[in-house]
Amino acid sequence: MLFANIDFYVITKFIISIIFFIFFNQICLKNNIFLSNTNISNHKSFIKNQNIIPISGGLFILFSNIILQNNFFYDYYNYFYLSIFLIGFYADFLKNFKPILRIITQILVIGLLVNISDILVKDVRISLFNFFLNKHSFALIFTVFCILVFINGANLIDGVNLSAIGYFLLIFTVIYLLSINNNFYLDREFVKIQIFLLIIILLFNFFNRSYLGDSGVYLLSLISSVTIINFINTNNSISPYFAVLLLWYPCFENLFSIIRRLLNKCPTSEPDNKHLHHLIYSFLNKKKINNSNNLTGAIILSFNTIILFLGYKFYSKTQILLLIIFLAIFLYFLFYLIMRKKIKTIF
């Protein structure tokens, strides 16, 4: 299904994208530009013996979408995707880009997109809350908040290889399969492009040849958010809590991090190396397990694959989806406490 109806013209474009990707990576390494820098970004600063890797994943996703979408510059969505990419690109390479300015610019881009396109969260299956969601201003604020939490949560989970890229790939694959198997409306060609691109960047990331960077995470997060909201709004038989399940891990990681730092009286804008993936990596590294970076990402991705495909089976059952979400959170806490106890000497 996924690989059907791909013509020679499209394959040629993909090959051009991959050649550009490889060529750009070589230019970055040769000229010492657009490289990961733990002095600026703290996402991977905890990883031992980290090599200098091009932060080219986001540019690859953006460039490939430009050449693969025939109407790229005629679709106003893409101008917002480009804007959020540039915010992340700026954050990747400038140490003095203050978090508050980053959040404000994100809100402006997301708010304009949501308001212009009317991409709003319209139903949460709670009558009282739906009453407020019927007010455009409330729905606008709520939708912007949800997307903002997801974007910054996705940026937090991008701490080890495979984690964020694999999660985006998982999201697009699940909604694609759900659309195919149930004849739900979805821009399948667009989603199929994202799946192919993510498979490519996942392979590069696995072999430490590219990182997404903030630019790639911001771009993919906004694309994912818009795609999911449209998917839920246009297919009424899908419970809105299926969308919550799809986005649960990055959003929960973000909110849990904020609460944890507030309780510990730590500034929420400061780097936090106590996320679940940090704990797993530290444990594996302490045990001197080879390739702890990729293994950490694979463990987290495997867990989320089970959770999301379990939700896939009950996409219309709100109560069951809520149970799955609570189960995921419970297992997260349980695993977090186990990992923290095992490596308590590092705290």
C-alpha positions as CSV (number, residue, x, y, z in Angstrom):
1,M,0.0,0.0,0.0
2,L,2.6,2.5,1.1
3,F,5.0,1.7,-1.8
4,A,2.3,1.4,-4.5
5,N,1.8,3.9,-7.3
6,I,5.2,5.5,-7.1
7,D,6.1,6.6,-10.6
8,F,9.6,7.2,-12.0
9,Y,9.3,11.0,-11.8
10,V,8.7,10.8,-8.0
11,I,11.5,8.3,-7.5
12,T,13.8,10.7,-9.4
13,K,12.9,13.5,-7.1
14,F,13.6,11.4,-4.0
15,I,17.0,10.5,-5.4
16,I,17.8,14.2,-6.0
17,S,16.8,14.9,-2.4
18,I,19.1,12.1,-1.1
19,I,22.0,13.3,-3.2
20,F,21.4,16.9,-2.0
21,F,21.4,15.5,1.6
22,I,24.6,13.6,1.3
23,F,26.3,16.5,-0.6
24,F,25.2,19.1,1.9
25,N,26.4,17.0,4.8
26,Q,29.8,16.7,3.2
27,I,30.0,20.5,2.8
28,C,29.0,21.0,6.4
29,L,31.8,18.7,7.6
30,K,34.4,20.0,5.3
31,N,33.7,23.7,6.1
32,N,32.8,23.2,9.8
33,I,29.4,24.7,9.4
34,F,25.9,23.7,10.6
35,L,27.3,21.1,13.0
36,S,26.1,19.9,16.3
37,N,27.5,22.0,19.1
38,T,26.9,21.0,22.7
39,N,28.0,24.5,23.9
40,I,24.8,25.8,22.2
41,S,22.4,22.9,22.3
42,N,22.1,20.8,25.4
43,H,19.9,18.1,23.8
44,K,22.8,15.7,23.5
45,S,25.4,17.2,25.7
46,F,25.0,14.3,28.2
47,I,26.1,11.7,25.6
48,K,29.7,10.6,26.0
49,N,32.2,10.7,23.1
50,Q,29.7,12.5,20.9
51,N,31.0,13.2,17.4
52,I,30.4,16.4,15.5
53,I,27.3,15.7,13.4
54,P,25.6,18.0,10.7
55,I,22.3,19.4,11.9
56,S,20.9,18.9,8.4
57,G,17.7,16.8,9.0
58,G,15.4,19.7,9.1
59,L,16.8,21.2,5.9
60,F,16.5,17.9,4.2
61,I,12.8,17.6,5.1
62,L,12.1,21.2,4.0
63,F,14.1,20.9,0.7
64,S,12.6,17.6,-0.2
65,N,9.0,18.8,0.4
66,I,9.7,21.8,-1.8
67,I,10.8,19.6,-4.8
68,L,8.3,16.8,-4.1
69,Q,5.2,19.0,-3.8
70,N,4.3,20.5,-7.1
71,N,2.2,23.2,-5.4
72,F,4.5,23.9,-2.5
73,F,4.6,27.7,-3.0
74,Y,0.8,27.8,-3.7
75,D,-0.1,26.3,-0.4
76,Y,-0.1,28.9,2.4
77,Y,0.4,26.2,5.0
78,N,4.0,25.8,3.7
79,Y,4.8,29.4,4.5
80,F,4.0,28.8,8.1
81,Y,6.1,25.6,8.0
82,L,8.9,27.6,6.6
83,S,8.5,30.2,9.3
84,I,8.6,27.7,12.2
85,F,11.6,26.0,10.5
86,L,13.5,29.4,10.5
87,I,12.8,29.9,14.2
88,G,14.3,26.5,14.9
89,F,17.2,27.2,12.5
90,Y,17.9,30.4,14.4
91,A,17.8,28.5,17.7
92,D,20.2,25.9,16.4
93,F,23.0,28.2,15.8
94,L,22.6,31.2,18.2
95,K,23.3,30.7,21.8
96,N,21.7,34.0,22.8
97,F,18.2,33.1,21.5
98,K,16.4,33.4,24.8
99,P,13.7,30.8,25.5
100,I,11.1,33.5,26.0
101,L,11.7,34.9,22.6
102,R,11.6,31.5,21.1
103,I,8.2,30.8,22.7
104,I,6.8,34.2,21.6
105,T,7.8,33.7,18.0
106,Q,6.4,30.2,18.0
107,I,3.1,31.5,19.4
108,L,2.9,34.1,16.7
109,V,3.5,31.6,13.9
110,I,1.1,29.0,15.3
111,G,-1.5,31.5,16.2
112,L,-1.6,33.0,12.7
113,L,-1.7,29.6,11.1
114,V,-4.6,28.4,13.3
115,N,-6.5,31.6,13.0
116,I,-6.2,31.9,9.2
117,S,-6.8,28.2,8.4
118,D,-9.4,27.6,11.1
119,I,-7.5,24.5,12.3
120,L,-9.1,24.2,15.7
121,V,-9.6,21.6,18.3
122,K,-13.4,21.4,18.2
123,D,-14.4,18.5,20.3
124,V,-13.0,16.8,23.5
125,R,-16.1,14.8,24.3
126,I,-16.7,16.8,27.4
127,S,-19.9,18.9,27.2
128,L,-18.7,21.8,29.4
129,F,-15.4,22.0,27.7
130,N,-17.0,21.8,24.3
131,F,-19.2,24.7,25.3
132,F,-16.1,26.9,25.6
133,L,-14.5,25.4,22.5
134,N,-17.5,26.7,20.6
135,K,-16.1,30.2,21.3
136,H,-13.6,30.9,18.6
137,S,-11.2,32.8,20.9
138,F,-11.1,30.0,23.5
139,A,-10.6,27.3,20.8
140,L,-7.8,29.4,19.2
141,I,-6.0,29.7,22.5
142,F,-6.5,26.1,23.4
143,T,-5.3,24.8,20.0
144,V,-2.2,27.1,20.1
145,F,-1.4,25.8,23.6
146,C,-1.7,22.2,22.5
147,I,0.5,22.6,19.5
148,L,3.0,24.6,21.5
149,V,3.3,21.9,24.1
150,F,3.8,19.3,21.4
151,I,6.5,21.2,19.6
152,N,8.5,21.9,22.7
153,G,7.9,18.4,24.0
154,A,9.1,16.9,20.7
155,N,12.2,19.0,21.1
156,L,12.8,17.5,24.5
157,I,12.6,13.9,23.3
158,D,15.1,14.6,20.6
159,G,17.9,13.8,23.1
160,V,19.0,10.5,21.6
161,N,19.1,9.0,18.2
162,L,15.9,7.6,16.7
163,S,13.6,9.0,19.4
164,A,12.0,12.1,17.8
165,I,12.5,11.0,14.2
166,G,11.1,7.5,15.0
167,Y,8.1,9.1,16.8
168,F,7.2,11.3,13.9
169,L,7.5,8.3,11.6
170,L,5.3,6.3,13.9
171,I,2.6,9.1,14.0
172,F,2.4,9.4,10.2
173,T,2.5,5.6,9.7
174,V,-0.4,5.0,12.1
175,I,-2.7,7.7,10.6
176,Y,-1.8,6.5,7.1
177,L,-2.7,2.9,7.8
178,L,-5.9,4.0,9.7
179,S,-6.9,6.1,6.7
180,I,-6.2,3.2,4.2
181,N,-7.9,0.5,6.2
182,N,-11.0,2.5,7.1
183,N,-11.3,4.7,4.0
184,F,-10.9,7.9,6.1
185,Y,-10.1,11.2,4.4
186,L,-6.4,12.1,4.5
187,D,-4.0,13.7,2.1
188,R,-2.3,10.4,1.7
189,E,0.3,11.5,-0.9
190,F,1.5,14.3,1.5
191,V,1.7,11.8,4.4
192,K,3.4,9.2,2.2
193,I,6.1,11.8,1.3
194,Q,6.7,12.5,5.0
195,I,7.0,8.8,5.8
196,F,9.6,8.2,3.0
197,L,11.6,11.2,4.1
198,L,11.5,10.2,7.7
199,I,12.7,6.6,6.8
200,I,15.7,8.2,5.0
201,I,16.6,10.6,7.8
202,L,16.1,7.8,10.4
203,L,18.8,5.8,8.6
204,F,21.2,8.7,8.6
205,N,20.5,9.4,12.2
206,F,21.1,5.7,13.2
207,F,24.6,5.9,11.7
208,N,25.2,9.3,13.3
209,R,25.3,11.1,10.0
210,S,22.6,13.7,10.7
211,Y,20.5,15.3,13.5
212,L,17.1,17.0,13.1
213,G,18.1,20.0,15.3
214,D,15.5,22.4,16.6
215,S,14.7,23.4,13.0
216,G,13.8,19.8,12.0
217,V,11.8,19.2,15.2
218,Y,9.8,22.4,14.9
219,L,9.0,21.8,11.3
220,L,7.9,18.2,11.7
221,S,6.0,19.0,14.9
222,L,3.9,21.7,13.2
223,I,3.3,19.5,10.1
224,S,2.2,16.6,12.4
225,S,0.0,18.8,14.5
226,V,-1.9,20.3,11.5
227,T,-2.2,16.9,9.9
228,I,-3.6,15.2,13.0
229,I,-6.1,18.0,13.8
230,N,-7.4,18.0,10.2
231,F,-7.5,14.2,10.3
232,I,-9.6,14.2,13.4
233,N,-11.9,17.1,12.4
234,T,-12.7,15.6,9.0
235,N,-13.4,12.0,10.3
236,N,-16.0,12.3,13.0
237,S,-15.9,8.6,13.9
238,I,-12.4,9.0,15.3
239,S,-12.3,9.9,18.9
240,P,-10.4,13.1,19.7
241,Y,-8.5,11.1,22.4
242,F,-6.9,9.2,19.6
243,A,-5.1,12.4,18.8
244,V,-4.2,12.8,22.4
245,L,-2.8,9.3,22.3
246,L,-0.8,10.0,19.2
247,L,0.8,13.0,20.9
248,W,0.9,11.8,24.4
249,Y,4.7,11.1,24.9
250,P,6.2,14.5,23.8
251,C,3.4,16.5,25.5
252,F,3.7,14.5,28.7
253,E,7.5,14.7,28.7
254,N,7.2,18.5,28.4
255,L,4.6,19.0,31.1
256,F,6.3,16.5,33.5
257,S,9.6,18.3,33.0
258,I,8.0,21.7,33.9
259,I,6.3,20.3,37.0
260,R,9.4,18.5,38.1
261,R,11.5,21.6,37.8
262,L,9.0,23.7,39.5
263,L,8.8,21.3,42.5
264,N,12.6,21.3,42.7
265,K,12.6,25.1,42.4
266,C,14.7,24.9,39.2
267,P,14.3,27.5,36.4
268,T,12.1,26.0,33.7
269,S,14.3,27.6,31.0
270,E,17.4,25.8,32.2
271,P,18.6,22.5,30.5
272,D,17.2,19.5,32.2
273,N,19.1,16.2,32.0
274,K,16.6,14.2,34.0
275,H,14.3,13.1,31.2
276,L,13.5,9.5,30.8
277,H,15.8,9.1,27.9
278,H,18.6,10.7,29.9
279,L,18.1,8.1,32.7
280,I,18.0,5.1,30.3
281,Y,21.1,6.3,28.5
282,S,23.0,6.9,31.7
283,F,22.0,3.5,32.9
284,L,23.1,1.7,29.7
285,N,26.3,3.7,29.5
286,K,27.1,2.9,33.1
287,K,26.7,-0.8,32.2
288,K,29.2,-0.1,29.3
289,I,26.6,-1.3,26.8
290,N,27.7,-0.6,23.2
291,N,25.8,1.9,21.2
292,S,23.8,3.1,24.2
293,N,22.6,6.1,22.2
294,N,20.7,4.2,19.6
295,L,19.6,1.5,22.0
296,T,18.0,4.2,24.3
297,G,16.0,5.6,21.4
298,A,15.0,2.1,20.2
299,I,13.7,1.2,23.7
300,I,11.6,4.3,23.9
301,L,10.4,3.9,20.4
302,S,9.4,0.3,20.9
303,F,7.3,1.2,23.9
304,N,5.5,4.0,22.0
305,T,5.0,1.7,19.0
306,I,3.0,-0.7,21.3
307,I,1.0,2.1,22.8
308,L,0.1,3.8,19.6
309,F,-0.8,0.6,17.7
310,L,-2.9,-0.5,20.7
311,G,-4.7,2.8,20.3
312,Y,-5.0,2.2,16.6
313,K,-7.1,-0.8,17.3
314,F,-9.6,1.3,19.4
315,Y,-9.5,4.6,17.5
316,S,-13.2,5.3,18.0
317,K,-13.5,4.0,21.6
318,T,-13.0,7.1,23.9
319,Q,-13.1,5.2,27.2
320,I,-10.6,2.5,26.0
321,L,-8.3,5.2,24.6
322,L,-8.3,7.0,28.0
323,L,-7.4,3.8,29.7
324,I,-4.5,3.3,27.3
325,I,-3.3,6.9,27.9
326,F,-3.4,6.4,31.7
327,L,-1.7,3.0,31.2
328,A,1.1,4.7,29.2
329,I,1.5,7.4,31.8
330,F,1.6,4.8,34.6
331,L,4.2,2.7,32.9
332,Y,6.2,5.9,32.2
333,F,6.2,6.8,35.9
334,L,7.0,3.2,36.9
335,F,10.0,2.9,34.5
336,Y,11.1,6.4,35.4
337,L,11.3,5.6,39.1
338,I,13.1,2.3,38.4
339,M,15.7,4.0,36.2
340,R,16.1,6.8,38.7
341,K,16.6,4.3,41.6
342,K,19.2,2.3,39.6
343,I,21.3,5.3,38.8
344,K,20.6,7.4,41.9
345,T,24.3,8.0,42.4
346,I,24.4,10.4,39.5
347,F,21.8,12.8,41.1
